């Protein structure tokens, strides 16, 4: 009884039994949407790049301001920059998972490294912002 349950029945289909089936047919999809070389341009990517550039400009401005509001400006800029790097780390984690499921281990490793570095930078930005808030209030 158990052996007959494990054997494939005539109603079951097996792609390997089809002589015309090739494994790359499932993975070969046409490129969807605009691309910048091998990198697809997505709404999430554009928003993250815009947020990163604008927050870096804001932190640069806060560093150059020379008055009593410099520390709060710098702290708020670092919080925003930390949030942007948290988003980059989340995208890196998702990309690493999708690449590993797809069998692209080297790409998954690269995504994991980029996401890990982004999470470390985010932790540093948030920690520095907390220190600046404490210096300002203390």
BELURLIN-V136119 format. One record per residue. RES is the residue in one letter. SS is DSSP state (alpha for helix, beta for strand, coil for the rest). PHI is phi in degrees with one decimal (999 if undefined). OMEGA is omega in whole degrees, -180 to 180 (999 if undefined). Layout:
BEGIN
{{RES	SS	PHI	OMEGA} {RES	SS	PHI	OMEGA}}
END
This chain:
BEGIN
{{X	coil	999	-178} {X	alpha	-67.8	-179} {X	alpha	-63.9	180} {X	alpha	-68.3	178} {X	alpha	-73.6	-179} {X	alpha	-84.8	-180} {X	coil	-76.4	179} {X	coil	-69.3	179} {X	coil	-86.9	179} {X	coil	-63.9	-180} {X	coil	-82.0	-180} {X	coil	-79.1	177} {X	coil	-110.1	178} {X	coil	-132.3	-178} {X	alpha	-64.6	-179} {X	alpha	-70.2	180} {X	alpha	-78.2	179} {X	coil	-82.5	-178} {X	coil	-69.0	-179} {X	coil	-90.2	-177} {X	coil	-80.7	174} {X	coil	-123.7	-176} {X	coil	-64.5	-177} {X	alpha	-81.8	-178} {X	alpha	-67.5	180} {X	alpha	-73.1	-176} {X	alpha	-86.4	-177} {X	coil	-82.7	177} {X	coil	-114.9	177} {X	coil	-68.3	179} {X	coil	-64.6	-179} {X	coil	-107.9	176} {X	coil	79.6	-179} {X	coil	-71.8	-179} {X	beta	-134.8	173} {X	beta	-113.1	-171} {X	coil	69.9	178} {X	coil	-85.0	-175} {X	beta	-94.8	177} {X	beta	-73.8	178} {X	coil	-91.0	-179} {X	coil	-116.9	178} {X	alpha	-63.5	180} {X	alpha	-61.7	179} {X	alpha	-62.4	180} {X	alpha	-65.6	179} {X	alpha	-63.8	179} {X	alpha	-67.4	179} {X	alpha	-65.1	179} {X	alpha	-63.9	180} {X	alpha	-64.0	179} {X	alpha	-65.3	-179} {X	alpha	-64.5	-178} {X	alpha	-67.0	179} {X	alpha	-70.4	175} {X	alpha	-65.9	176} {X	alpha	-64.4	180} {X	alpha	-65.2	178} {X	alpha	-65.2	176} {X	alpha	-61.0	176} {X	alpha	-64.7	-179} {X	alpha	-64.5	177} {X	alpha	-69.6	-177} {X	alpha	-84.7	179} {X	coil	-74.0	-179} {X	coil	-121.8	173} {X	coil	-151.2	-174} {X	coil	-69.4	-178} {X	coil	-91.0	-176} {X	alpha	-65.4	-177} {X	alpha	-66.4	176} {X	alpha	-62.8	177} {X	alpha	-63.3	-180} {X	alpha	-66.1	180} {X	alpha	-65.5	180} {X	alpha	-68.0	176} {X	alpha	-64.6	178} {X	alpha	-69.3	176} {X	alpha	-64.0	179} {X	alpha	-64.2	178} {X	alpha	-63.1	176} {X	alpha	-63.8	178} {X	alpha	-65.1	178} {X	alpha	-64.2	179} {X	alpha	-69.5	172} {X	alpha	-64.1	177} {X	alpha	-64.1	178} {X	alpha	-63.5	179} {X	alpha	-64.5	178} {X	alpha	-65.8	178} {X	alpha	-65.2	177} {X	alpha	-64.0	178} {X	alpha	-65.6	179} {X	alpha	-65.4	180} {X	alpha	-66.9	177} {X	alpha	-64.3	179} {X	alpha	-65.6	-180} {X	alpha	-64.7	179} {X	alpha	-68.8	-180} {X	alpha	-70.1	177} {X	alpha	-67.0	180} {X	coil	-79.0	178} {X	coil	84.1	179} {X	coil	-103.8	-171} {X	alpha	-68.9	-180} {X	alpha	-64.6	178} {X	alpha	-66.2	177} {X	alpha	-63.0	177} {X	alpha	-63.5	178} {X	alpha	-62.7	177} {X	alpha	-63.1	180} {X	alpha	-65.2	179} {X	alpha	-64.8	-180} {X	alpha	-63.8	178} {X	alpha	-65.3	178} {X	alpha	-66.8	177} {X	alpha	-64.5	178} {X	alpha	-63.6	179} {X	alpha	-69.1	177} {X	alpha	-66.7	178} {X	alpha	-65.1	178} {X	alpha	-62.8	178} {X	alpha	-62.7	178} {X	alpha	-63.9	179} {X	alpha	-64.5	180} {X	alpha	-65.9	180} {X	alpha	-63.5	179} {X	alpha	-66.0	177} {X	alpha	-65.2	178} {X	alpha	-63.6	178} {X	alpha	-61.4	180} {X	alpha	-66.6	175} {X	alpha	-64.1	179} {X	alpha	-68.0	177} {X	alpha	-64.8	-178} {X	alpha	-67.9	-177} {X	alpha	-85.6	-173} {X	coil	-92.4	999}}
END
